Amino acid sequence: MTEHNFYCLFNTGDFAAVTVEKYENDPSEPVQGFFVLDGGRGFSLAAKRAAVRVYSVLKNQGLSVPKYSVMFDLLMESTQDLMSVSGQSGGLVFALALASDITGKASGSVAATGIVEADGAIGKVLQADLDAKIEAACRALSRGGVLICPQDNQISDEIREKLEGKGIELIQVASVAQALHESGIISISEVSDVCDVRDTPGKLAQRHYLPALFFVLLLLLILAVGLFSLNKSSETPIGSDSSTFDSKMSGDQKPPLSENQSVSSSAPEKDTVLTQGFE
């Protein structure tokens, strides 16, 4: 078991140090994450998502990471304190503690709160709970510590000034990959090809809307071509072919003789042919 200076924050104003116990799995087994107590609602899901996402990010950067099972635990004053808290917002700090354990990289003390989504994005915590969690971070961290929280949460100028006065650096992130980079666990070169590292929420939304926009434009183009073709066909008068044929028949022009029609020099036969031509 390894223990680093990573702190989970609660809306009660409390905090707990995160511990990680990791075992290698058979390569055929999936990556698994567990929380040591089943009583904390949401912690189990947070542990599973953190374990899977850390494995994915590190493998995508070319790091040699064997499959593992990991058990997370929180060190608080009493078990009763742990049983009184719940939620998925511990996912971010679980991911940071695990990645630090795997890579052996960590810098200083880090407190974090944020929901790890299935796609690796960091979901915001309840705004009403954030003030209490920041108070907990101020008690957990000494000068030079780092507080990491979701980019989608709003941080007031007053809180920013308070953190700055205590010497605590505030970092807001949009993804697990960005959090690992900002905390010094993976370097800039290692995250250069991670699609969500430097994306803002606006860019993420823009990326999701681009395929839909392209599809709409394609439909409009097909509709325009169809209307144009329909308009061109409606401009052609019905029976235009027959009128053209009639115009060719006007004047001195005469219809050509059929290939099977014999030509005779006798006058009665000529009259018969002419009469048949006008019938």
WOKAFEN-V972552 format. One record per pair of residues at least 12 apart in sequence whose ideal C-beta (glycine too) atoms are under 8 Angstrom apart, sorted by the first residue. I is the first residue (numbers start at 0). J is the second residue. D is the distance in whole Angstrom. If there is no record, write none. Layout:
i:j:d
I:J:D
I:J:D
This chain:
i:j:d
0:18:6
0:19:7
0:20:5
1:18:7
1:19:6
1:100:5
2:16:7
2:18:5
2:19:8
2:74:8
3:17:8
3:19:8
3:96:6
3:99:5
3:100:7
3:105:5
4:16:7
4:105:7
4:107:7
4:108:4
4:109:7
5:17:4
5:92:5
5:95:6
5:96:4
5:99:7
5:105:8
5:108:8
5:109:5
5:110:8
5:111:7
6:92:7
6:108:7
6:109:7
6:110:4
6:111:8
6:135:8
6:136:7
6:139:4
6:140:7
7:73:6
7:89:5
7:92:5
7:93:8
7:110:8
7:111:8
7:112:8
8:88:8
8:92:8
8:110:6
8:111:7
8:112:5
8:132:4
8:133:8
8:135:5
8:136:6
8:139:7
9:84:5
9:131:7
9:132:7
9:135:6
10:84:8
10:86:8
10:125:7
10:127:8
10:128:4
10:131:5
10:132:6
11:83:7
11:84:6
11:131:7
12:131:5
12:132:8
12:134:5
12:135:5
13:75:7
13:80:6
13:84:7
13:135:6
14:110:7
14:135:4
14:136:7
14:138:7
14:139:4
15:73:4
15:74:6
15:75:4
15:80:8
15:81:7
16:73:7
16:74:4
17:71:6
17:72:8
17:73:6
17:74:8
17:89:8
17:92:6
17:93:7
17:96:4
18:71:7
18:72:5
18:73:8
18:74:6
18:96:8
19:69:6
19:70:8
19:71:6
19:96:5
19:97:6
19:100:5
20:69:7
20:70:4
20:72:7
21:67:5
21:68:7
21:69:5
21:70:8
21:97:7
21:100:6
21:101:8
22:67:6
22:68:5
22:69:8
23:65:5
23:66:7
23:67:5
24:65:7
24:66:4
24:67:6
24:68:6
25:66:7
26:65:7
26:66:6
28:66:6
28:68:8
29:51:8
29:66:7
30:50:5
30:51:5
30:54:5
30:66:5
30:67:6
30:68:8
31:47:7
31:50:6
31:67:8
31:68:5
31:69:7
32:46:4
32:47:5
32:48:7
32:49:6
32:50:3
32:51:7
32:68:8
32:69:5
32:71:7
32:93:7
32:97:8
33:46:6
33:47:8
33:68:7
33:69:7
33:70:5
33:71:7
34:46:4
34:70:8
34:71:5
34:72:8
35:70:6
35:71:7
35:72:4
35:73:8
36:78:8
36:81:6
36:82:7
38:81:8
38:82:5
39:81:6
39:82:7
39:84:6
39:85:6
40:85:4
40:86:7
41:85:5
41:86:4
41:87:4
41:88:8
41:89:8
42:71:8
42:85:7
42:86:8
42:87:8
42:89:6
44:87:6
44:90:8
45:86:8
45:87:4
45:88:7
45:89:5
45:90:4
45:93:6
45:114:7
45:115:6
46:69:8
46:71:5
46:89:8
46:90:8
46:93:6
48:87:8
48:90:6
48:115:4
48:116:7
48:117:7
49:71:8
49:90:5
49:91:8
49:93:4
49:94:4
49:97:6
49:115:5
49:175:8
50:67:7
50:69:5
50:93:8
50:97:6
52:94:6
52:115:6
52:119:5
52:175:5
53:94:5
53:97:5
53:98:5
53:101:7
53:175:7
53:179:8
54:66:7
54:67:7
55:119:7
56:98:8
56:119:7
56:175:6
56:176:5
56:179:6
56:185:8
56:193:7
57:98:7
57:101:6
57:102:7
57:185:7
59:192:8
59:193:7
60:185:6
60:189:4
60:190:7
60:192:8
60:193:7
61:189:8
62:102:7
62:189:8
64:101:6
69:97:6
71:93:5
71:96:7
71:97:8
73:89:8
86:124:8
87:114:5
87:115:7
87:122:8
88:112:5
88:113:6
88:114:6
88:124:5
88:128:8
88:132:8
89:112:8
90:113:7
90:114:6
90:115:3
91:111:5
91:112:6
91:113:3
91:114:7
91:115:6
91:121:6
91:147:7
91:148:8
91:149:8
91:172:8
91:175:7
91:178:6
92:109:7
92:110:7
92:111:4
92:112:7
92:113:8
93:115:8
94:115:6
94:175:5
94:178:7
94:179:8
95:109:6
95:111:6
95:147:7
95:178:6
95:179:7
95:182:6
95:184:7
98:179:5
98:184:5
98:185:8
99:182:8
99:184:6
102:184:6
102:185:7
104:183:6
104:184:5
104:185:8
105:182:7
105:183:7
105:184:7
106:145:8
106:182:7
106:183:4
107:143:6
107:144:6
107:145:6
108:139:7
108:140:5
108:141:7
108:143:8
108:144:4
108:145:7
109:144:7
109:145:5
109:146:8
109:147:6
109:182:6
110:135:7
110:136:4
110:139:5
110:140:6
110:144:7
110:145:7
110:146:5
110:147:7
111:146:7
111:147:4
111:148:7
111:178:7
112:124:5
112:129:8
112:132:5
112:147:8
112:148:5
112:149:8
113:147:7
113:148:6
113:149:5
113:172:7
113:178:8
114:149:8
115:175:6
118:195:8
119:174:5
119:175:5
119:176:7
119:195:6
120:173:6
120:174:6
120:195:7
120:203:7
121:149:5
121:150:7
121:151:8
121:172:6
121:173:6
121:174:6
121:175:7
121:177:8
121:178:7
122:149:6
122:151:7
123:149:4
123:150:8
123:151:4
123:152:5
124:148:7
124:149:6
124:152:6
126:152:6
126:153:7
129:148:7
129:152:6
129:154:8
130:158:7
132:148:8
133:146:7
133:158:6
133:161:8
133:162:7
136:167:7
137:161:7
137:162:7
137:165:6
137:167:7
140:165:8
140:167:5
141:166:8
142:165:7
142:166:3
142:167:7
143:166:6
143:167:8
143:168:8
144:166:8
144:167:5
144:168:7
145:167:7
145:168:5
145:170:6
145:182:7
146:162:7
146:167:6
146:168:7
146:169:5
146:170:7
147:170:5
147:171:8
147:172:6
147:178:6
147:181:7
147:182:7
148:169:7
148:170:8
148:171:6
148:172:8
149:171:7
149:172:7
149:173:8
150:171:4
150:172:6
150:173:4
150:199:7
150:200:7
151:173:8
151:200:6
152:171:7
154:169:7
154:171:7
170:182:8
173:195:7
173:198:6
173:199:7
173:200:7
173:203:7
174:193:8
174:195:4
174:196:6
174:198:7
176:190:6
176:193:4
176:195:6
176:196:5
177:190:7
177:195:7
177:196:5
177:197:7
180:196:6
253:276:7
254:276:7
260:272:7
